[in-house]
Amino acid sequence: MLNSREQDFLNSYLATLSPDERELIPHVVAEHFCAEEHGANQCAELVRIGKKVATCSMKYWYDIGECPMPVVNSLMIVLDWSGKPTSIIQTTEVSESRFCDVSAEHAHAEGEGDQSLAWWRRAHHDFFQMECAGAGIEFSEETLLVQERFKVVYLADPD
């Protein structure tokens, strides 16, 4: 469920679409990237400037119903850590991969760190290990991920 600020932001975007275009949107979520303030704000900015065009999450969260499975044309209202909408992204591709099979191309598209696969593996290994510990499950190189590619379709007005 969107709060009023998120809904107003979404409505501003939806007003730019035709009724037929709006019908193609399967669902909308509002969330921030990362589990801490610096990362959330940095990723929101990377999305805003077009450097971050991909993301991934553990499939586990979708399997247990924690989140709706992303599908092509899904929208995400990207929030900064404080909950302010910064952009709206639209999913263009969804795939699954084991952690150990994530490609250098995907790591680069995530736009974080030095955009290398080595950096991605280190950072995401630590992140997913922490997530798994919190969920009481085991992390391994075989852990299934849902990978998304997206495009920015709407930006907040600069302050």
C-alpha distance (Angstrom), angle and dihedral (degrees) to the residues before:
residue distance angle dihedral
M1 . . .
L2 3.79 . .
N3 3.78 122.0 .
S4 3.81 119.6 -129.4
R5 3.83 94.8 -94.4
E6 3.80 91.7 50.7
Q7 3.81 92.1 44.8
D8 3.82 91.9 50.4
F9 3.81 90.2 50.2
L10 3.80 91.0 48.6
N11 3.81 91.3 47.1
S12 3.81 90.0 53.9
Y13 3.80 88.8 56.4
L14 3.80 95.3 42.0
A15 3.82 89.5 53.8
T16 3.82 87.6 65.5
L17 3.82 91.8 58.0
S18 3.77 132.2 78.3
P19 3.81 118.5 -117.6
D20 3.82 88.9 -106.1
E21 3.82 91.2 53.7
R22 3.80 91.4 48.9
E23 3.81 90.1 52.8
L24 3.84 90.0 60.4
I25 3.82 92.9 63.3
P26 3.83 107.8 98.8
H27 3.81 97.5 -171.5
V28 3.78 144.7 -20.5
V29 3.80 130.1 -139.5
A30 3.78 130.6 -178.3
E31 3.79 117.8 -148.7
H32 3.75 146.0 125.5
F33 3.77 127.2 -112.8
C34 3.82 118.9 -113.8
A35 3.78 130.9 18.5
E36 3.79 98.6 -99.9
E37 3.80 138.0 54.3
H38 3.81 101.4 -108.4
G39 3.80 93.8 48.4
A40 3.80 93.8 43.9
N41 3.80 93.2 51.5
Q42 3.79 93.3 42.1
C43 3.81 92.9 50.5
A44 3.81 91.7 47.2
E45 3.81 88.1 54.7
L46 3.82 92.8 45.7
V47 3.81 88.6 53.5
R48 3.81 91.2 46.8
I49 3.81 92.9 54.0
G50 3.81 93.4 43.3
K51 3.80 97.3 -112.7
K52 3.82 95.3 112.6
V53 3.81 111.0 59.3
A54 3.81 100.4 150.1
T55 3.77 141.7 45.9
C56 3.77 140.5 171.8
S57 3.78 139.4 -152.5
M58 3.76 135.2 -172.7
K59 3.80 110.9 -86.4
Y60 3.80 87.1 -136.4
W61 3.83 91.2 78.2
Y62 3.80 91.4 56.6
D63 3.81 93.3 43.1
I64 3.81 92.4 56.5
G65 3.81 92.6 45.1
E66 3.81 95.9 -111.3
C67 3.81 90.5 130.5
P68 3.80 135.5 13.6
M69 3.80 111.1 -101.2
P70 3.81 108.4 -105.5
V71 3.77 115.3 -113.8
V72 3.77 132.0 -178.3
N73 3.83 111.1 -73.2
S74 3.83 93.6 22.1
L75 3.77 112.6 140.8
M76 3.78 128.5 -138.2
I77 3.76 122.3 -167.0
V78 3.81 101.4 -144.7
L79 3.79 111.1 -139.5
D80 3.75 130.0 -165.6
W81 3.79 117.0 -131.2
S82 3.81 91.8 -87.4
G83 3.82 90.5 56.2
K84 3.78 97.0 -105.3
P85 3.83 113.6 144.7
T86 3.81 110.8 -119.5
S87 3.80 102.7 171.1
I88 3.77 145.5 -19.3
I89 3.78 119.4 -120.2
Q90 3.78 128.2 -165.3
T91 3.79 121.6 -147.7
T92 3.80 111.7 -120.9
E93 3.84 100.7 173.0
V94 3.79 136.3 17.6
S95 3.80 125.3 -168.5
E96 3.78 140.2 154.9
S97 3.77 127.9 -125.0
R98 3.75 138.3 166.4
F99 3.81 112.4 -112.0
C100 3.82 90.0 -112.5
D101 3.82 91.6 54.5
V102 3.81 99.3 52.8
S103 3.80 107.1 129.2
A104 3.78 130.1 -128.0
E105 3.80 87.3 -119.6
H106 3.80 91.5 58.0
A107 3.82 91.8 46.0
H108 3.81 89.3 52.1
A109 3.82 92.0 47.9
E110 3.82 90.4 54.2
G111 3.81 85.1 67.3
E112 3.80 98.2 -149.8
G113 3.80 130.7 129.3
D114 3.79 112.2 -11.6
Q115 3.82 88.6 -27.6
S116 3.81 91.8 -117.7
L117 3.78 124.7 135.7
A118 3.82 90.0 -123.0
W119 3.82 91.6 56.0
W120 3.80 91.4 44.5
R121 3.81 92.6 50.9
R122 3.81 93.7 49.6
A123 3.80 95.2 46.5
H124 3.79 96.1 41.8
H125 3.80 94.6 42.9
D126 3.80 88.8 58.2
F127 3.82 92.6 43.3
F128 3.81 96.0 47.9
Q129 3.79 91.9 43.3
M130 3.81 88.9 55.2
E131 3.81 91.5 46.9
C132 3.80 91.8 49.7
A133 3.80 92.4 48.5
G134 3.80 89.3 52.7
A135 3.81 90.9 49.9
G136 3.79 93.4 45.5
I137 3.79 94.0 -118.1
E138 3.78 133.6 119.1
F139 3.80 121.7 -103.8
S140 3.80 119.1 -147.0
E141 3.78 140.0 160.9
E142 3.83 85.2 -98.0
T143 3.81 93.8 60.2
L144 3.79 109.1 130.7
L145 3.79 117.9 -121.6
V146 3.78 131.4 -167.1
Q147 3.79 108.6 -137.2
E148 3.77 122.2 -158.1
R149 3.77 133.6 -168.0
F150 3.77 116.7 -161.9
K151 3.76 145.5 171.8
V152 3.78 130.1 -140.8
V153 3.79 110.0 -111.3
Y154 3.80 100.6 170.5
L155 3.79 136.1 21.9
A156 3.78 130.1 -160.4
D157 3.77 115.7 -115.3
P158 3.82 109.6 -96.1
D159 3.78 113.0 -103.8
